[in-house]
Amino acid sequence: MRYQEFTIEGRNPVLEAFRAGKTIDKLFILDGCDDGPVKSITREAKKYDTIINYVDKERLDNMSETGKHQGVIAYAAAYEYAEVEDILNIAKEKGEDPFIFILDGIEDPHNLGAIIRSANLAGAHGVIIPKRRAAGLTSTVVKASAGAINYTPVAKVTNITRTIEELKEKGIWFMCADMAGEVMYKQNLTGPIGLVIGSEGEGVSRLVKEKCDFISSIPMKGDIDSLNASVAAGVMAFEIVRQRLNKQI
């Protein structure tokens, strides 16, 4: 199901959006404001585990498009999120080993869109992102995905580490992109696999990295120290594709 991305401003519009079942990525509330209508909004937000940010008036004023935010602004998602189980079911229906992208802290919507595009072209069954400190499915992401968002489901989870643990119990192995890892060409990346990509600045977080089975690197010969996250995701994804194809021959 598709939603048009928009910024919702004002107490009644935001409350009605929640009650109508709209997918709200983030909620911004004026710090210190806790009257009746705002309490109703936060109560609805907590039902859906929506991230609530308490900010000052200056920030809300800068975010506002109408100038009539009444201390409340919500960001609605452009697309509805899938469940992790939906991604596994796609692999099952196709009779393929699961191939999943796990994104740990990708905040740039252009990068997220590009990674979804690469995931689709590499035949991945879906993408998993965290609820916090990460880009959501905005219209920028949709555009950058070049249509791939229509075919590649994206699930949003509260805890990436716990999700990896649950998927490992289902037989999925995880490779983590890190410059200090073993060169990916030396690793066996066939079978059920999850490709974990971190942010440009921080990389994959320590706790997530510790849960991965392989620490994998891309051999580089240039003068700078890293690839853009979306480019690295694409390079690694197609090494997985190459190994899968060779296994079938």
Sequence and secondary structure as in RCSB ss.txt:
>XXXX:A:sequence
MRYQEFTIEGRNPVLEAFRAGKTIDKLFILDGCDDGPVKSITREAKKYDTIINYVDKERLDNMSETGKHQGVIAY
AAAYEYAEVEDILNIAKEKGEDPFIFILDGIEDPHNLGAIIRSANLAGAHGVIIPKRRAAGLTSTVVKASAGAIN
YTPVAKVTNITRTIEELKEKGIWFMCADMAGEVMYKQNLTGPIGLVIGSEGEGVSRLVKEKCDFISSIPMKGDID
SLNASVAAGVMAFEIVRQRLNKQI
>XXXX:A:secstr
 B    EEESHHHHHHHHHTT  EEEEEEETT  SHHHHHHHHHHHHTT EEEEE HHHHHHH SSS  TTEEEE
E SB  B HHHHHHHHHHHT   EEEEEES   HHHHHHHHHHHHHTT  EEEEESSSS  S HHHHHHTTTGGG
TS EEEES HHHHHHHHHHTT EEEEEEEEEEEGGGS   SSEEEEEEBTTTBS HHHHHH SEEEE    SSSS
   HHHHHHHHHHHHHHHHHHHH 
